[in-house]
C-alpha cells in the first residue's frame, strides 16, 4: 500500500530527482553559453520580459524531456 515509503523506493526517487536536476542545470548552462548574450544579465538586470518567457518555456521543455528520459 505505501510502496513509496520503503527505503529503496525513497532513495531511488531522490537519486533520480538529483540526476534530473543536474542534467537540467548542465543543459541550461550549455544553452547559456551557446546564446550570444548573457541570459541572466538580460533577464535580471535589463528586465527583458520576453526573453524571460522564452527561457522559461525552454526550461519547461528541457524538464519534460529529462523527466521522460528518467521515467522511461
N, CA and C of each residue as an Amber inpcrd file, in Angstrom:
protein
   216
   0.8190000  -1.1860000   0.0000000   0.0000000   0.0000000   0.0000000
   0.8700000   1.2600000   0.0000000   1.7510000   1.3750000   0.9460000
   2.6460000   2.5290000   0.9950000   4.0120000   2.1310000   0.4440000
   4.0030000   1.7470000  -0.8240000   5.1980000   1.2640000  -1.5030000
   6.2950000   2.3280000  -1.5520000   5.9170000   3.5930000  -1.6920000
   6.9040000   4.6620000  -1.8560000   7.6220000   4.9930000  -0.5530000
   7.1380000   4.4770000   0.5810000   7.8080000   4.7340000   1.8580000
   8.9470000   3.7650000   2.1410000   9.0780000   2.7320000   1.3190000
  10.1840000   1.7970000   1.5070000  11.4980000   2.5200000   1.2210000
  12.5430000   2.2150000   1.9800000  13.8170000   2.9300000   1.8070000
  14.3750000   2.8590000   0.3900000  14.2640000   1.7120000  -0.2670000
  14.8230000   1.5910000  -1.6130000  14.0700000   2.4860000  -2.5910000
  12.7600000   2.5230000  -2.5050000  11.9660000   3.3580000  -3.4040000
  12.2090000   4.8390000  -3.1170000  12.2870000   5.1880000  -1.8490000
  12.5200000   6.5830000  -1.4740000  13.8960000   7.0480000  -1.9310000
  14.9150000   6.2270000  -1.7070000  16.2740000   6.5760000  -2.1250000
  16.3660000   6.6530000  -3.6450000  15.7140000   5.7360000  -4.3400000
  15.7050000   5.7790000  -5.8030000  15.0730000   7.0510000  -6.3260000
  13.9870000   7.4840000  -5.6980000  13.3250000   8.7220000  -6.1080000
  14.2390000   9.9240000  -5.9030000  14.9320000   9.9510000  -4.7860000
  15.8560000  11.0540000  -4.5060000  16.9970000  11.0710000  -5.5150000
  17.5470000   9.8990000  -5.8200000  18.6650000   9.8160000  -6.7680000
  18.2200000  10.2670000  -8.1490000  17.0570000   9.7930000  -8.6080000
  16.5700000  10.1920000  -9.9280000  16.2340000  11.6820000  -9.9690000
  15.7280000  12.2290000  -8.8910000  15.4490000  13.6650000  -8.8410000
  16.7430000  14.4600000  -8.9430000  17.7700000  14.0380000  -8.2370000
  19.0690000  14.7240000  -8.3080000  19.6760000  14.6170000  -9.7000000
  19.5660000  13.4440000 -10.3120000  20.0730000  13.2720000 -11.6750000
  19.3360000  14.2070000 -12.6280000  18.0160000  14.2920000 -12.4850000
  17.2230000  15.1770000 -13.3330000  17.6080000  16.6330000 -13.1680000
  17.8060000  17.0600000 -11.9300000  18.1860000  18.4570000 -11.6710000
  19.5760000  18.7500000 -12.2330000  20.4910000  17.8240000 -12.0930000
  21.8490000  18.0210000 -12.6070000  21.8440000  18.0920000 -14.1320000
  21.0860000  17.2030000 -14.7770000  21.0010000  17.2340000 -16.2410000
  20.3720000  18.5420000 -16.7020000  19.3270000  18.9900000 -16.0110000
  18.7030000  20.2630000 -16.3700000  19.6900000  21.4110000 -16.2170000
  20.4060000  21.4360000 -15.1120000  21.3630000  22.5130000 -14.8520000
  22.4590000  22.5470000 -15.9160000  22.9940000  21.3840000 -16.2630000
  24.0540000  21.3160000 -17.2710000  23.5250000  21.7610000 -18.6350000
  22.3200000  21.3070000 -18.9980000  21.7680000  21.7120000 -20.2890000
  21.4710000  23.2080000 -20.3200000  21.0270000  23.7760000 -19.2090000
  20.7960000  25.2170000 -19.1580000  22.1050000  25.9870000 -19.2940000
  23.1680000  25.5010000 -18.6610000  24.4720000  26.1530000 -18.8040000
  24.9720000  26.0910000 -20.2430000  24.7370000  24.9680000 -20.9090000
  25.1480000  24.8400000 -22.3070000  24.3780000  25.8360000 -23.1710000
  23.0760000  25.9400000 -22.9480000  22.2680000  26.8860000 -23.7170000
  22.7040000  28.3240000 -23.4250000  23.0380000  28.6070000 -22.1820000
  23.5120000  29.9480000 -21.8190000  24.8210000  30.2710000 -22.5350000
  25.7040000  29.2940000 -22.6910000  26.9840000  29.5280000 -23.3670000
  26.7970000  29.6490000 -24.8740000  25.8040000  28.9640000 -25.4400000
  25.5900000  28.9760000 -26.8850000  24.9720000  30.2950000 -27.3490000
  24.1190000  30.8880000 -26.5240000  23.4750000  32.1360000 -26.9150000
  24.5040000  33.2710000 -26.9420000  24.3060000  34.2430000 -27.8380000
  25.3200000  35.2940000 -27.9890000  25.3240000  36.3530000 -26.8850000
  24.4030000  36.3050000 -25.9470000  24.3510000  37.2960000 -24.8800000
  24.1600000  36.6000000 -23.5400000  24.3490000  37.3360000 -22.4720000
  24.2270000  36.8040000 -21.1220000  22.7540000  36.7290000 -20.7330000
  22.2180000  35.5170000 -20.6440000  20.7980000  35.3520000 -20.3320000
  20.4460000  35.9600000 -18.9810000  21.2480000  35.6660000 -17.9800000
  20.9470000  36.1440000 -16.6310000  20.9600000  37.6690000 -16.5670000
  21.9330000  38.2810000 -17.2080000  22.0180000  39.7410000 -17.2140000
  20.8540000  40.3830000 -17.9470000  20.4440000  39.7800000 -19.0520000
  19.3130000  40.3100000 -19.8140000  18.0140000  40.2100000 -19.0220000
  17.8060000  39.0790000 -18.3620000  16.5350000  38.8630000 -17.6610000
  16.4800000  39.6500000 -16.3610000  17.5360000  39.5970000 -15.5710000
  17.5110000  40.2060000 -14.2380000  17.8470000  41.6910000 -14.2780000
  18.9400000  42.0290000 -14.9220000  19.3940000  43.4130000 -14.8770000
  18.6310000  44.3240000 -15.8360000  18.3560000  43.8340000 -17.0380000
  17.6710000  44.6670000 -18.0310000  16.1570000  44.4400000 -18.0590000
  15.6640000  43.5230000 -17.2180000  14.2250000  43.2490000 -17.0930000
  13.5840000  42.8940000 -18.4460000  14.2330000  42.0440000 -19.2080000
  13.7330000  41.6230000 -20.5160000  12.6790000  40.5290000 -20.3090000
  11.4100000  40.9290000 -20.2950000  10.3090000  40.0040000 -20.0080000
  10.1530000  38.9750000 -21.1290000  10.2800000  39.4090000 -22.3710000
  10.1190000  38.4910000 -23.4980000  11.1610000  37.3750000 -23.4430000
  12.3890000  37.7160000 -23.1490000  13.4340000  36.7040000 -23.0310000
  13.1740000  35.8020000 -21.8350000  12.6520000  36.3560000 -20.7520000
  12.3000000  35.5510000 -19.5890000  11.2460000  34.5080000 -19.9230000
  10.2580000  34.8920000 -20.7180000   9.2090000  33.9460000 -21.1210000
   9.7860000  32.8510000 -22.0110000  10.6450000  33.2370000 -22.9460000
  11.2680000  32.2530000 -23.8350000  12.1520000  31.2850000 -23.0520000
  12.9500000  31.8000000 -22.1430000  13.8320000  30.9460000 -21.3410000
  12.9980000  30.0490000 -20.4150000  11.8990000  30.5720000 -19.8660000
  11.0230000  29.7510000 -19.0400000  10.4000000  28.6220000 -19.8270000
   9.9370000  28.9040000 -21.0350000   9.3640000  27.8580000 -21.8880000
  10.4200000  26.8270000 -22.2730000  11.6230000  27.3080000 -22.5580000
  12.7160000  26.4040000 -22.8910000  13.0700000  25.5220000 -21.6950000
  13.0650000  26.0880000 -20.5100000  13.3550000  25.3300000 -19.2980000
  12.2980000  24.2550000 -19.0580000  11.0380000  24.6080000 -19.2580000
   9.9750000  23.6080000 -19.1130000  10.1350000  22.4810000 -20.1220000
  10.5030000  22.8210000 -21.3470000  10.7320000  21.7970000 -22.3620000
  11.8660000  20.8630000 -21.9790000  12.9610000  21.4200000 -21.4860000
  14.0880000  20.6000000 -21.0440000  13.6650000  19.7070000 -19.8860000
  12.8980000  20.2570000 -18.9520000  12.4420000  19.4720000 -17.8080000
  11.5410000  18.3160000 -18.2370000  10.6720000  18.5550000 -19.1990000
   9.7970000  17.4860000 -19.6860000  10.6160000  16.3800000 -20.3480000
  11.6030000  16.7680000 -21.1350000  12.4570000  15.7750000 -21.7990000
  13.2470000  14.9720000 -20.7670000  13.8170000  15.6460000 -19.7720000
  14.5880000  14.9450000 -18.7390000  13.6790000  14.0190000 -17.9290000
  12.4780000  14.4860000 -17.5840000  11.5500000  13.6490000 -16.8200000
  11.1400000  12.4250000 -17.6050000  10.8980000  12.5860000 -18.9020000
  10.5320000  11.4450000 -19.7330000  11.6940000  10.4590000 -19.8510000
  12.9100000  10.9870000 -19.9510000  14.0790000  10.1010000 -20.0430000
  14.3200000   9.3430000 -18.7520000  14.1310000  10.0150000 -17.6230000
  14.3580000   9.3600000 -16.3350000  13.2350000   8.3610000 -16.0400000
  12.0150000   8.7230000 -16.4000000  10.8660000   7.8550000 -16.1220000
  10.8970000   6.6000000 -16.9810000  11.3860000   6.7100000 -18.1760000
  11.4990000   5.5330000 -19.0440000  10.4280000   5.4870000 -19.9860000
